[in-house]
Amino acid sequence: MPAFKSGKGNSPEWCELEYFEIVKLSQGAAHAFERLCKEKLIVGRGQCRIAFDGQTVDAEEGANLDLVSQDGRYEITEALSDVTLIRMCGRWGDETGGSGIFGGKTSESPHDDGDAVTYAKSTDFDNHYHDCDEYWIIFEGRALAVSEGRTYEIGPGDCVATGMGQHHDLPQVIEPLRGVWFETTLEGQGRRGHLWDHTHGPAEPKPDRI
C-alpha cells in the first residue's frame, strides 16, 4: 500500500515518514505547530515568515527547513502571500537522499532515460529506484504514478511511499502536477539520486516495504 492520505497512523509501519500535512494559509494569517518528532517543512507556494529555534526567517517557494529538535514549537508568524506548506514528521536518519519540489506535465515528445517499461507514457519522467525510501506528497494536480508495478491515480493530499530498491515512475499527467519529494535514510550502497538497472546495476528492493 504505497499511497496514503494525511493523518496520524495512516502511513505503513515500515515508513520513516510517519505523518505529513499540507497547510494552506491566506496572506496575513499565522499558524503554530507543536513539534511531534524530527520534522521538515517545505514551502510549496508563496512566501511566509517562520520563527523557529530562536530565529525568524523570511521563506519563499522552495525553502526547505530541517527541524530536528523534538521539543518546543515553531510558527508561521505571518503569511506574506497566500502560502502552501508541506510538513513532514518522522524518524529518518542523519544522512538522507535529499528533498525538494517537483513537477509533472505532459510532453509533446516524451523522452525517458530510465529503465524500460511496458505501460504507455506521455511524460519525460524516468522509471528509477533509490538506495533509500522515497515519498512524493502531492499538493496540486493529478497524475498516474507507478510504484512496485502497480498504478495509482494521485492528487492533492496523497503521499506515494516507495521502499528502497522499488522502481517508480510518473508516466501520465492528468492535470499539471506539483509535489514534494523526500528521500529518507540512505542504505545499501548509499548512492544519491535516480538509479537505473541499465546503468547502476540491478535494484535490490526490500521485500517487506510494500
C-alpha positions, 0 to 999 in steps of 0.5 A: 500500500504505497499511497496514503492520505494525511493523518496520524497512523495512516502511513505503513509501519515500515515508513520513516515518514510517519505523518505529513500535512499540507497547510494552506494559509491566506496572506496575513494569517499565522499558524503554530505547530507543536513539534511531534518528532524530527520534522521538515517543512517545505514551502510549496507556494508563496512566501511566509515568515517562520520563527523557529529555534530562536530565529525568524526567517523570511521563506519563499517557494522552495525553502526547505527547513530541517527541524530536528529538535523534538521539543518546543514549537515553531510558527508561521508568524505571518503569511506574506502571500497566500502560502502552501506548506508541506510538513513532514514528521518522522524518524529518518536518519542523519544522512538522507537522499535529499528533498525538494519540489517537483513537477509533472506535465505532459510532453509533446515528445516524451523522452525517458532515460530510465529503465524500460517499461511496458505501460504507455507514457506521455511524460519525460519522467524516468522509471528509477529506484533509490538506495533509500525510501522515497515519498512524493506528497502531492499538493496540486494536480493529478497524475498516474504514478507507478510504484512496485508495478502497480498504478495509482491515480494521485492528487492533492493530499496523497503521499506515494511511499516507495521502499528502497530498491522499488522502481517508480515512475510518473508516466501520465499527467492528468492535470499539471502536477506539483509535489514534494519529494523526500528521500529518507535514510540512505542504505545499501550502497548509499548512492544519491539520486535516480538509479537505473538497472541499465546503468547502476546495476540491478535494484535490490528492493526490500521485500517487506516495504510494500 
